[in-house]
Amino acid sequence: MKYIQLFENWLASKSQPFLFEGGAAGHMMHPFDDKELTFGDFKNMIDYGLQGRLDFEEEPTEKTDGQNVFATIQDGKVKFARNKGDLKRPMSLGQFTQKFANHPSEQVRDTFTFAANDLASMLTRLPKDVQDKVFNNGKDFMNMELIYSLNPNVINYDKDVIEFHGIKKTDGNGNIIGEDTKAASEIAQILKRLEANVGKTFSVIPPTRIKLMKDVNYAANKADLVNRVESLRKKYNLKDTDPVSKYHEQWWMDLINKDFPDLDDDVKLGLMQRWAYGDKKSLDMRSLKSRVSPVDFEAIKNLDKTDLRRKQKENIGPFEDIFLNLGARIISNAEDFLTANPTEEAKRLRSSISAAAKNLRKGGSEQQIARLEDELARLEKLGGIEMVYPTEGIVFKYKGKTYKLTGSFAAINQLLGILRYGR
């Protein structure tokens, strides 16, 4: 069909992968977010993950539940960033603390203010040559997590630490162009040797290494998850070496051909690009209006504005289920979480969810209860309340990219949002 050649032409014109990331830190991908991975890659991650061997390139680390911030050294002074604009024009200590001076939460204000003051003292004790090499006079930033015991998110920690994640390299205009994860441990070790890793409130730590063990039901769980991947691969007669983007493209083209069969092929391609990859430039709604019938235009506009999120969820859902299940199973066989007493914290989380859900069922709105039941069903698909563990997930590197496995944390986060804030 003509749209295949059109798509190949469009693909060749793209210099960036189909990853849409946001914020200063960038969105850390689940494997299912990366449409460049192949079906074979997915099977490999399942096999090695269930063996407790996610050390493809580096030791796996825990994804901790804190507040993110960036710090650099420019002209001998520590400066800070929270978003892309800050990466281009980092804030001084005074500007950064002023940013949070009127924050309605005292705990949030204290977290960023105390951490910034400690970092301003600690990082300037690094040798000048180290400062220059690591921070490139304000162009490169240490990405870090602030964990303050008095300001917990979902997970309670009994310690106040700044966990280094690694250096984000920028082009000087706020665009991240590279990453050095090894620098997190290296700089933390240098600070420790200099006895500069402990501030008035916080201590600096390297990424939390997490111990993974082989799944007790390795053979059965591997067969289950690999069979799910196989089912998706076979749906469109794809190969193990094919990127999963081919599945998503065909899925959207099937939907478009079914719902809008009379459109020109290049219009169909434009809709696929828009809905599968968020590429709104290839086909904007204004130009579309003159190229399709009024009936088709209204139907397309309705899908684009009101039904797109549900369709995207339907598209990615089977892949998401596979990797959330994989994450839950790997995490259930993991040890050495950052929280001091993982067993007790897991009990607290499970008890809090159960008690609050019971109360919401009694007094919540119809909409809140419906959302509650959806998230509880999602949690049940991962193995139920017993699969709740005190961690946001596991971080690992594969083929040069950083990925996360979160297991039940997404469901926990949504549940607590409903229970705490009614949303």
N, C-alpha and C positions, 0 to 999 in steps of 0.2 A: 504493500500500500504506500501511497505517496507520503503519508505522515511519518513513516519510518525513516525515509531519506531526509525529510524535513527535520526530524528529531536529531538525526546524526549530524546534520549541519549545525543545528543549534548547540548540540553537545560539544562539537569541535571548537565552537567560539568561546566556550567557558574556560577560564583559566583557574577557577576556584572550585573545590569540591562542593557537593550539595549539602553543606552543613550550615545551618542558620543559627548562629550563636549570638548571645547578647550579654550586656553588662561588661564591666572591666575585666572580670575574671574569665568571661566566656562561659557558655553553657557546657558543663562537663557532660559528655555524651554517655547515654546508655549504648550498648552495642546496637540495639535496634534503631537508634537515631542515625546511625552512619550508613547511608545507603550505598557507600562504596565497598563495604564488607561483602564477602561472598557467602554463599550457603556453606561452602567448605569451612570458611572462617568461623561461622556460627557453630558448626559441629565441633570444631577444634576447641573453641572456648568451653563448650559444654563438657567435652571429654576431660580436658585438663582441669577445668574448674572443679568438677566433681571428684577429681583425684587430689584436690588440694594443691594444685600446681599452677597457680596464676602468675608465677614468676617468669613469664616469657622473656622480659627484658630487665625488669627490676623486681625487687621484693614487693608484694602487694601491701598496701597500707589501708588504714581505716579512714573512711570519710566521716569526719567529725561534724558535730552539730553546733556550730558557733556563728560568729559574725565575721564577715569577710572584709579585709582591708589590704591595701598595698602600701609599701613604704620604699623610698629610695633615698639616695644621698646626692644632693646637688650643691655644688660650691661649698662643700663641707658641712651642709646642714641637712638634717633628716626632713623629708617632705612626704606627703601622704596623698592617696588617691582612693576614690570609691567607684568612679565611673570613667568612661572613655575620655570625657572632657578633662577630668583630673589627671589622667595619664599624660595629656598634652601639656597641661599647666598644673603641676602638683601643688598642693596646699602646704603652706608653712605650718609649723606646730600651732601657732596662734590662730591661723585661719581654720585649721582643722578642729581644734577644740571649740572655737566660736560656732562652728557649724552645728555642734551638738549642745551648745549652751542652753538653748531654750527647748530642748526635746522634752515632750510631756512625760517620758519615763525616766525617772532618776537612775534606774538600773542601766538603761541603754546609754544614757549620758555618761555615767561613771565608766562603763565598759570602754568606750572609745577614748574618753579623756585620760583615764589612768593608763591605758595601753599606749597611747600616743606619747605621753610623757616618759614612760619607761623605755620605749623604743628610741626616742630622741637621745636618751642617755646611753643606752646600750650600743646602738649601731655606730655611733661616732667613736667608740673605742676600738673599732676594727682598724687595723693598720691601713695607712693611706693607699698603699698599692692594692690591697684587697678591695677597699671601697671603689677605687677607680675601675678595677677589673670587673667587679660584680655589678655595680650600678651604672657604669658608663656615664657618670656625671648627670644623673637624673633621667636618663632615657630608659633604663631597665629597672624593674621593680620586684621586690620580694612579695610574693602572694602569700597571705597568711590568714589563719583563723584565730579569732579571739574567743577564748573559752573562759567565761567568768562565772564562778559558782553562784553569785547572787543575781545572775541574769540568764537563766536557762531558757532554751527554746522548748524542744520536745524532751530531750534527754537531760537528766540532772548529772552534773559532774561535781565532784567535791574538791576541785582544784582550779587554780587560776593560771592559765597558761596561754602563751602565744605559740601556736603551732605553725612552723614554717612549711610551705608547700613547694616552693621553688621560685625561680626567677622567670618573670615574663619579660621578654625582650620586645621593645617597641621601635618604631621608625622615627620617633620624636614628634609624631603628629597624633599620638593616641592610638595607633593601630598596632596590635600585637602581631609580631612577625616570627616569633620563636619562643622556645621554652627550655629551661635547664632545670629539671627536677632534682638532679643530684646536688645542686647548690644549696638546697634546703638543709640537708644533713651536714654538708661541709661548713656552712656559715654557723649553724647551731653549735657544731663542735669547736670552731674557733672561738666563739663567744664563751663557751664553757671553759676552754683552756685559759682564756684571759680573765676568768672569773667575772665576766660581764653578762652572764646569761640570766641573772636574777635582779629584777627591779624592785621597786617599792611594793608593787601589787602583783605583777606577773613574772613568770619565768618562761624563757624561750625553750622550746623543745623541737626536735626534728619530727618528720612525719611518723605517726604511730604505726610501727610494723605490726601486722596482724598474723597470727599463726593459723594456718589452714590445715585441716586434716581430711583424709579421704572420706567420702560420704559412706555411711554405714550400709546404704542400699545403692551402692554405686552402679551396679549392672542394671538394675530395674529402672532407676531414675535416668540413667544415660539413655536407655532404650526409649523411655517415654518421651524425653525431650528431643532426641534426635529424630524420632518418628514424626514429631510435630513439625520439625524443620523440613523433613522429607515431604510431608503432605503439602506444605506450601511450595516447595520447589517443583513438585510434580504438577501442580495446578496449571502451570503454563509451560510445561515440558522444558524446564530450565536445567542447567548443569550445575554441578558443585562449584565450578570455576566462575559461574556467572555472578555479578554483583546483584544484591537484592534490589537495587534500583530497577532492574528489569521487571521484577514482580510488581513493584509499585506502579510503574509506568503502564503495564498491561492492565492492572486492576482499575486504574483511573480511565484508561481508554475503553475498557469494557463498560464501565458506568456511563461514560459519555456516549458511546455508540448505542447503548440501550435507551438512554433518556433523550438523546438529541441526534437521532440517526441521519437527519437531513442536512446537517452542517457540513461545510467544506472541510476537507482534511486538514488544511492549515489552521482553521479555526479550532478544530478538535485538538490539534497539537497545542495551540496556545492555551486552551482551557486545561489540558493536562499539566503543562508547565506551571500554570497559575495555581492549580489545586494541589499538585503533588510536591512542588518545590517552592511555592510562594513567589514565583517569578511573575509579578504583575506588570512588568514592563513589556513583556512579549505580546501581551494582549490586554489592553486596558478596556474598561467597560464602555468608555465613550466611543472608541472605534468599533467595538463589538456591536453596538446598537445599529449601526448602518450596514452590518454584514449578515444579520440574521433576522428572522421574522419577529414581529412584535410578540407573538406567543412564546417563542423560544427565548427571546431576550428576557421576558418577565420571569420565566422559569429558571433561567441561568442566574439572574440577579437574586432571585429568592434563595437558590441554593448557596450562592456566594455569600449572602448576608446573614442568613438564618440557619442554614443546615450544614454549612461546610465543616464546622468543628465536629459534628456527629459523624459525618462521612469520613473525615480524617481519622477519627478514633476507630471507626469500623475498619479502615484500611490497615492501620498500624497495630490494632488490637491483638491479633494472633501472635505477632512477633513480641509485643510487650509482655503478653502472658508468659511466653517461653522464658524470657530473661528475668522477669520478676520471680518466677518459680525457681529458676536457676540460682538467683541471688539468695532467695530465702533458704534454699537447701545448703548452699555453701556457707552462709552465715551461721546456720544452725550447727555447723561442724567447725566453727572458728573459736579462737581463744585470744586473750591478751587485748581486750577492748580497753579504751582509755579510761572509762569510768572505773572507779576503784573497786566496786562490788557489782559486777555485771549480773549476778544471779538475783540479788536484791532489787536492782534497778529494773530488771526484766519483770519481776513480780509486781513492782509498783506500777509500771506502765500497763501491764495486763489488767491489774485491779482497777486502775483509774479508768481505762477504756470501758470495762464491763459495768462499773458503777455508774459512770456518766451516761452510757448508752441506755441503761435501765431508766434513769431519771428523765432522759430526753423522750423516751417512748411514752412516758406518762404525761409530760407537760410541754413537749415541743410542737411546733406547727406541723401541718401536713407536709409541707415542702421539706422541712428539716428532717422529719422522720423518714421521708422517702430517700433523701440523700444519705442519711445514716444507714439505712438498710442496704443501699447500693455499695457503700464502702465496707460494711460488714461482710457482704457477700464476696466482695473483692478479696478481703482478708481471708475468708473461708477458703477461697480457691487456692490460696498460698499455703494452706495447712491449718488455718484457724488461729485463735488467740495465742496458742503455744508457740507459734512461729514469730512472735514479737520479741525482738532482742534490742538491747540498749546501744544501737549503733545506727548511723545513717547509711552505712554500707561499706563497700570495699572498692578501692581504687587500684587499677592495674594498667600496665602499658602493653600494647600489642601492635606490632608493625609501626612503631614510632608514634602512636597516638595513645592518649590517656582516656580510659573508660571507667565507668562506675557500674556496680551492681548494688541495687538498693533493697531488694527483697520486699519486706512488709513495710518499710519506712514510709513509702508514698501513701499507703492506705492509712497508716497511723497518723501522719501529718494531716491528711484530709479529715479524718475522724476528729482529731483534736480541734481542728479549725471549726468544725460544726458544733462540737460540744462546748467550746470556749466562747466562740464569737457568733454562733448561729449562722455561719456561712461556710 
